Amino acid sequence: MEVTSADIEAEGRARGMAARPLSIWVVSDGRTGIQNQALGLAEAIARLTPAEIKIKQVRWRPAFDRLPSALKSPAMLAPGSFDPRSVAEWPDLWIATGRASLPLSARVRDWSGGKTFVVQTQDPRWRNDRYDLIVAPAHDDLSGPNVLSITGSPHRITRERLAEAAPAFAARIAPLPHPRVAVMVGGASAAFDLPPDHAADLAQRIAEAVTAANGSLLLTYSRRTPEAAKAVMSDRLSALPGWIWDGKGDNPLFAMLDAADHILVTEDSANMAAEAASTGKPVHVLPMIAKKAPGKFARLHADLQARRAARPFDGALTPWTYAPLNETERAARAVLAALKPR
């Protein structure tokens, strides 16, 4: 779906957006990795047309959290959670991500009297006809008249955002020699594991590559990274020029990506791979221990390789170029094109 600036301007005139900003609610359980998908899409829309973004977090009481979405009602929401029963005015656009949001997303069109356009990211796997648009990763193989497939998931990374983050960490990063190698390490999941012996092997391969290139290291771990794997990798890599972030203070990830000449990501995270590929910098994929057939992750990595964005890490820091992925903006344009006067 190709959408031009003229299309967006015409749609904006039809909606009266010249008179008031588009109101957008970003809805999730508040976890950073989940919320950032919806927030990234909302921010991309706001870069294309005036908009006001509000964040709403949905959490369910522990006794009801694992119930099927069809059985959940607003009365089961946890204290402090967004409650649709208190809404006086619904937004123009509801963008939600994650399982916690589904019982509400599926009912927003009814609650708002059709005013609110409902966007769900990821594959809802429930009541897919209840959302105006589903922005789904292509590797999920989801299809339907209301489905937009993109490579990876929406995210918040842009060149401008990375550049804005850089000055705060310049004293730590600027003196480091090139090539600078940003390493994003994930961890245990349903599909992959990172036991200490494998973490040690990865660290050895990374150390050899950085040393051979006379470069430096910029390393961050995920919340999912096992403590034993962290300890092994940090011990092996701490002798290299660079910075291994200990998780304290402001997160330097955006500044590290801005400064990097190469980006290494473990294969367990579709989000990390898609975010890295949006930078236009070489993305090297680090292998993990598979617990089951790679499935959707294999499809994503094949897609990124076809776009020349990523390659399996072969121990060499060979540079290459490609057109940065801009899938979040593509999704934002599709949302604006799909909006009708409501």
C-alpha positions in Angstrom: 0.0 0.0 0.0 1.7 3.2 -1.2 0.4 6.4 0.5 1.6 9.9 -0.6 1.8 13.1 1.4 -1.1 14.4 -0.7 -3.2 11.5 0.4 -2.5 12.2 4.0 -3.2 15.9 3.6 -6.5 15.2 1.9 -7.5 12.7 4.6 -6.5 15.3 7.2 -8.8 17.9 5.6 -11.6 15.4 5.5 -11.2 14.7 9.2 -10.9 18.3 10.2 -7.4 17.7 11.5 -6.4 21.2 10.5 -8.7 22.4 13.3 -7.6 20.0 16.0 -4.9 17.3 16.4 -5.6 13.7 16.0 -6.2 12.1 19.5 -4.3 8.8 19.9 -4.4 6.5 22.8 -1.5 4.0 23.2 -2.7 0.9 25.1 -0.6 -2.0 26.6 0.3 -3.6 29.9 3.1 -1.1 30.2 6.1 -3.4 29.7 8.6 -1.4 27.7 9.1 -3.9 24.9 5.3 -4.3 24.4 4.4 -0.6 24.9 7.0 0.6 22.5 5.4 -1.1 19.6 2.2 0.8 19.9 4.0 4.0 21.0 6.4 3.8 18.1 3.5 3.6 15.7 1.7 6.5 17.4 4.8 8.6 17.3 5.3 7.8 13.6 1.7 9.0 12.9 2.4 12.2 14.9 5.4 12.9 12.7 3.1 12.9 9.7 0.1 14.8 11.1 -0.6 16.9 14.3 -1.5 14.5 17.1 -1.8 14.2 20.8 -0.7 10.9 22.3 -1.9 9.6 25.7 -0.6 6.3 27.2 -3.0 4.0 28.9 -1.9 0.9 30.8 -4.1 -2.2 31.2 -3.5 -4.7 34.0 -5.9 -7.4 35.2 -6.3 -8.6 38.8 -4.1 -11.6 39.3 -7.1 -13.9 39.8 -8.4 -13.0 36.3 -5.2 -12.4 34.4 -5.0 -15.9 32.8 -8.7 -16.0 31.9 -9.5 -16.2 28.1 -10.0 -12.7 26.7 -13.7 -13.5 26.0 -14.4 -14.0 29.7 -12.7 -10.8 30.9 -14.7 -7.7 31.8 -13.7 -4.2 33.0 -14.8 -5.2 36.5 -11.8 -7.5 36.6 -9.2 -4.8 35.9 -6.5 -4.1 38.6 -6.6 -0.9 40.7 -4.9 1.9 38.9 -5.4 0.3 35.5 -7.1 2.2 32.6 -10.9 1.6 33.0 -13.1 2.1 29.9 -16.1 2.7 32.2 -14.7 6.1 33.2 -14.2 7.3 29.6 -16.1 10.6 28.8 -14.7 11.1 25.3 -13.1 8.4 23.2 -10.1 9.1 21.0 -9.9 9.2 17.2 -7.3 6.4 17.2 -6.7 3.5 19.6 -3.4 1.7 19.1 -2.9 -1.3 21.3 -0.4 -4.1 21.7 -0.3 -7.3 23.7 -2.6 -9.9 25.2 -3.7 -7.7 28.1 -5.2 -5.1 25.8 -7.3 -7.6 23.7 -10.5 -7.7 25.9 -10.8 -3.9 25.6 -9.6 -3.5 22.0 -12.2 -5.9 20.7 -15.0 -3.8 22.3 -13.8 -0.2 21.6 -15.8 0.2 18.4 -19.0 -0.6 20.3 -18.1 1.5 23.4 -17.1 4.5 21.3 -20.2 4.3 19.0 -17.9 3.8 16.0 -16.0 7.0 16.6 -12.6 5.3 17.4 -10.5 3.6 14.8 -8.9 0.5 16.4 -5.4 -0.6 15.5 -3.9 -3.8 17.1 -0.3 -4.7 16.5 1.0 -8.2 16.5 -1.3 -11.2 15.7 -4.3 -10.9 18.2 -5.2 -14.6 17.6 -8.7 -13.7 18.8 -11.6 -11.9 17.2 -9.5 -10.5 14.4 -12.6 -9.0 12.8 -13.1 -6.7 15.7 -10.1 -4.4 14.9 -10.2 -1.9 12.0 -6.5 -2.6 11.2 -4.0 -5.2 12.4 -0.4 -4.3 11.9 1.3 -7.7 12.1 4.8 -9.0 11.5 5.1 -10.7 8.2 6.8 -13.6 9.8 3.5 -14.4 11.6 2.0 -15.3 8.2 -1.3 -13.6 9.1 -3.6 -12.5 6.3 -7.0 -10.9 6.1 -8.8 -7.8 4.6 -7.8 -5.7 7.7 -4.2 -6.9 8.0 -1.1 -4.9 7.1 2.1 -7.1 7.2 5.4 -5.4 7.9 8.9 -6.7 8.4 9.3 -7.0 12.2 7.2 -4.9 14.6 6.7 -1.1 14.9 9.3 0.5 17.1 10.5 3.9 18.3 13.9 4.1 16.6 14.6 6.8 14.1 17.8 8.5 13.0 16.7 11.7 14.8 15.9 9.9 18.0 19.3 8.1 18.0 21.1 11.4 17.3 19.2 13.1 20.1 20.3 10.4 22.6 24.0 10.6 21.7 25.2 13.8 23.5 24.2 12.5 27.0 26.6 9.6 26.6 29.3 11.2 24.4 31.9 11.4 27.2 31.7 7.6 27.5 31.4 6.7 23.9 33.2 9.3 21.8 36.8 8.3 22.8 36.2 4.6 21.7 38.0 3.4 18.6 36.3 2.4 15.4 34.8 0.1 14.4 32.4 0.3 17.3 30.4 -2.9 17.8 27.0 -2.6 19.5 25.9 -6.0 20.9 22.3 -6.6 22.0 21.9 -9.8 24.0 18.6 -11.3 24.6 18.0 -14.5 26.6 15.7 -17.3 27.6 12.4 -17.6 25.9 9.9 -20.2 24.7 12.0 -20.7 21.6 15.6 -20.1 22.7 18.0 -20.4 25.6 21.3 -18.9 26.5 23.2 -21.3 28.8 26.5 -20.3 30.3 28.6 -22.5 27.9 27.0 -21.0 24.8 27.3 -17.5 26.2 31.0 -18.1 26.8 31.3 -19.3 23.2 29.5 -16.2 21.9 31.7 -13.9 24.0 34.8 -15.6 22.7 33.7 -15.1 19.1 32.8 -11.5 19.7 36.1 -10.7 21.5 38.1 -12.2 18.6 36.2 -10.2 16.0 36.5 -6.9 17.9 40.2 -7.5 18.7 41.0 -8.4 15.1 39.4 -5.2 13.9 41.1 -3.1 16.6 37.6 -1.9 17.5 35.5 -1.4 20.7 32.5 -2.9 22.3 29.1 -1.4 23.3 27.1 -4.1 25.1 23.6 -4.2 26.5 21.6 -7.1 28.0 17.9 -7.8 28.0 15.7 -8.3 31.1 15.5 -11.9 29.8 19.3 -12.5 29.8 20.1 -15.2 32.5 22.4 -13.9 35.2 24.9 -16.8 34.6 25.1 -15.8 31.0 25.7 -12.2 31.9 28.5 -13.0 34.2 30.3 -15.2 31.7 30.0 -12.7 28.9 30.9 -9.7 31.0 33.9 -11.5 32.4 35.2 -12.5 28.9 34.5 -9.1 27.2 35.4 -6.6 30.0 39.0 -6.5 28.8 38.0 -5.0 25.5 37.9 -1.2 24.9 34.3 -0.2 25.4 31.3 -0.2 27.7 29.2 -3.0 29.1 26.1 -1.3 30.5 25.2 -2.6 34.0 21.6 -1.6 33.8 22.0 1.3 36.2 21.1 4.8 35.2 19.6 6.0 31.9 19.5 3.4 29.2 22.3 4.1 26.6 20.9 1.8 23.9 19.9 4.6 21.5 23.3 6.3 21.9 25.1 3.0 21.4 23.2 2.3 18.1 23.9 5.9 17.0 27.6 5.4 17.6 27.9 1.8 16.2 29.5 0.8 13.0 28.2 -2.8 13.3 25.3 -4.2 15.3 25.2 -7.8 16.7 21.8 -9.1 17.9 20.9 -12.5 19.3 18.4 -14.4 17.2 15.7 -14.7 19.9 14.2 -11.2 19.5 12.3 -10.1 16.5 12.1 -6.6 17.9 15.9 -6.2 18.3 16.5 -7.4 14.8 14.0 -5.1 13.2 15.1 -2.1 15.3 18.8 -2.7 14.4 17.8 -3.0 10.7 16.2 0.4 10.8 19.6 2.0 11.3 21.1 1.1 8.0 24.1 -0.4 9.7 25.3 -4.0 9.2 23.3 -6.3 11.4 25.0 -9.6 12.4 22.7 -12.3 13.9 24.2 -14.3 16.8 22.9 -17.9 17.2 21.2 -19.1 20.3 20.3 -22.6 21.6 17.0 -23.5 20.0 14.3 -25.2 22.1 12.1 -25.9 19.1 12.1 -25.3 15.3 12.9 -21.6 14.7 9.7 -21.0 12.6 8.8 -17.4 12.6 12.3 -16.3 13.6 13.8 -18.1 10.6 11.3 -16.3 8.3 12.1 -12.9 9.8 15.9 -13.5 9.4 15.4 -14.7 5.9 13.4 -11.5 5.1 16.1 -9.3 6.6 18.8 -11.2 4.6 16.8 -10.7 1.4 16.8 -7.0 2.2 20.5 -7.1 2.7 20.0 -5.8 6.2 21.3 -8.8 8.2 23.5 -11.8 8.0 24.5 -14.6 10.3 27.6 -13.6 12.3 30.6 -15.3 10.8 33.2 -13.9 13.0 34.2 -11.1 10.6 33.2 -7.4 10.9 32.9 -6.9 7.1 30.9 -3.7 6.3 28.1 -3.5 3.8 25.3 -1.1 3.0 21.5 -1.3 2.5 18.5 0.9 2.6 17.4 1.2 6.2 14.1 -0.4 7.0 11.3 2.2 7.6 8.4 -0.2 8.3 7.0 1.8 11.2 6.5 4.8 9.0 5.0 2.6 6.3 2.5 1.3 8.8 1.8 4.9 10.0 0.9 6.0 6.5 -1.3 3.0 6.1 -3.2 3.9 9.3 -3.8 7.4 8.1 -4.9 6.2 4.7 -7.4 3.8 6.3 -8.9 6.5 8.6 -12.2 7.8 7.4 -14.4 10.6 8.8 -16.1 8.9 11.8 
